[in-house]
Amino acid sequence: MRIALALLLLLMPAASSAAPAERARPVRVVTFNLLHGGPASGLRGDGDALEARLVMVIDELRRLAPDIVALQEASVGRGRGNVAARIADALGLSYVHTPATTRVFPVTFVNHVIVWLMNFAEGPAVLSRYPITASEVHDLPRCVKRLDPRVLRRAEVATP
C-alpha cells in the first residue's frame, strides 16, 4: 500500500546549560520502508520473514544511532504486535504511529472490523530520541486505487 509520509520537525529550543557546541549538534534523521508483507500477511503468517528483517533493522538502527526515525509500512497484527512500538522499545525511543488501513471506508466501525478480520493494519510512524511534544494526522487524496488510503503523520520533537 502506498503511504505518503511527511515528517515536519519543529525544533523547539529547550532550556539547557550545555555548551554551544553541544547545542549545535545536527539532528540525525533516518527514513525507512519496513515492507509489511502485504494486506494478507496477517492471514498467511510471517509477513515476508518479518521477524528476521526486524532483527536486522534494529541492529542497523542501533549502529546508526539516529535521533529521529520515520517509518513507512509499520504494521500491526495479533502475531506481530505493533512493529513501530517494538522497534521503539528495542532502541529506547518514543513513537507515534498511524494505521492508514483503518481509513479505507468512511465508516470507522467497518474499517475496524475489516482490520481485525484481516489481522493487519499499517501506516507511517515517527520514532524519536527526543520527547515527541505534539503530533497530528492528515488524510491525503487517494492516488490510483480507491481502497488505498494514504495519510501524513506530522510530529514535533523537543530537541536541545
C-alpha positions in Angstrom: 0.0 0.0 0.0 1.4 3.4 -0.9 1.6 5.6 2.1 2.8 9.2 1.9 4.8 10.2 4.9 5.9 13.7 5.6 8.0 14.5 8.6 8.0 18.1 9.7 10.3 18.8 12.6 9.7 22.0 14.6 12.9 22.3 16.6 11.9 23.8 19.9 14.7 25.2 22.0 14.9 23.7 25.4 16.4 25.4 28.5 19.9 23.9 28.8 23.2 24.7 30.4 25.0 22.7 27.7 28.0 24.3 25.9 27.2 26.0 22.5 29.0 23.2 20.6 26.6 20.6 22.2 23.6 22.6 21.2 24.8 22.9 17.7 24.9 19.1 17.0 22.9 18.2 13.9 19.8 16.2 14.3 20.2 12.8 12.5 17.1 11.6 10.7 16.6 8.2 9.0 13.7 7.2 6.9 12.9 3.6 6.2 10.2 1.5 4.5 9.6 -1.7 6.6 7.9 -3.8 3.9 4.9 -5.1 5.8 4.4 -8.2 3.6 1.0 -7.1 2.1 -2.5 -6.9 3.5 -2.9 -10.7 3.5 0.2 -11.2 5.6 -1.8 -11.2 8.8 -3.6 -14.3 7.5 -0.7 -16.0 5.8 1.9 -15.8 8.6 5.2 -14.1 9.0 4.9 -11.1 6.6 7.9 -11.9 4.3 10.2 -13.0 7.1 9.3 -10.0 9.3 11.0 -11.3 12.4 14.3 -11.8 10.7 14.1 -8.5 9.0 13.3 -6.7 12.3 16.5 -8.1 13.9 18.5 -6.6 11.0 16.6 -3.3 11.1 17.0 -2.9 14.9 20.7 -3.8 14.7 21.4 -1.3 11.9 19.4 1.5 13.5 21.3 0.9 16.7 24.5 1.2 14.8 23.4 4.4 13.0 22.1 5.9 16.3 19.6 8.3 14.6 17.8 10.9 16.7 14.6 10.5 14.6 13.3 7.6 12.5 10.5 8.0 10.0 8.9 4.6 9.1 6.6 3.6 6.3 4.6 0.4 6.3 4.8 0.0 10.0 2.3 -2.9 10.6 0.2 -4.1 13.4 -1.3 -7.5 13.9 -2.1 -10.1 16.6 1.0 -12.2 15.9 3.5 -9.4 15.0 2.3 -6.8 17.5 2.8 -3.2 16.8 6.1 -3.2 14.8 6.8 0.6 15.4 6.4 0.1 19.1 8.6 -3.0 19.1 11.4 -1.1 17.3 11.0 2.0 19.5 11.1 -0.2 22.6 14.3 -2.0 21.4 16.0 1.3 20.8 14.7 3.2 23.8 12.8 5.7 21.6 9.3 7.3 21.9 7.0 6.9 19.0 3.7 7.9 17.3 2.0 5.6 14.7 -1.0 5.9 12.5 -2.6 3.0 10.7 -3.8 4.2 7.3 -5.6 0.9 6.8 -8.3 2.0 9.3 -9.3 4.7 6.8 -10.4 2.5 3.8 -14.1 3.2 4.1 -16.0 6.2 5.5 -17.5 4.1 8.4 -15.0 3.7 11.2 -16.7 0.6 12.6 -16.5 -1.2 9.3 -12.8 -0.4 9.0 -12.0 -1.8 12.4 -13.9 -5.0 11.7 -12.1 -5.5 8.4 -8.7 -4.8 10.1 -9.5 -7.2 12.9 -10.6 -9.9 10.4 -7.5 -9.4 8.2 -5.3 -9.3 11.3 -3.5 -6.4 9.6 -3.1 -2.7 9.7 -0.2 -0.5 8.5 0.8 3.1 8.3 3.6 5.6 9.0 5.3 6.1 12.3 7.8 8.5 13.8 10.3 7.4 16.4 12.4 9.9 18.4 15.2 10.0 20.9 13.8 13.4 21.9 10.4 13.9 23.5 7.5 14.0 21.0 5.6 17.1 22.1 2.8 17.1 19.6 1.6 15.2 16.5 -1.2 15.1 14.1 -2.5 13.1 11.2 -3.8 14.3 7.8 -5.7 12.2 5.3 -4.2 12.6 1.8 -6.0 12.2 -1.5 -6.0 8.6 -2.9 -3.9 8.0 -5.9 -4.8 5.2 -8.3 -6.6 2.7 -6.0 -9.8 3.6 -4.2 -9.0 1.1 -1.4 -5.5 2.5 -0.9 -5.8 5.2 1.8 -2.8 7.5 2.4 -2.0 9.5 5.5 0.6 12.1 6.5 2.0 11.9 10.1 3.4 15.2 11.4 5.4 15.2 14.7 7.0 17.9 16.8 10.0 17.0 18.9 11.8 18.9 21.6 15.5 19.0 20.8 18.4 20.5 22.6 
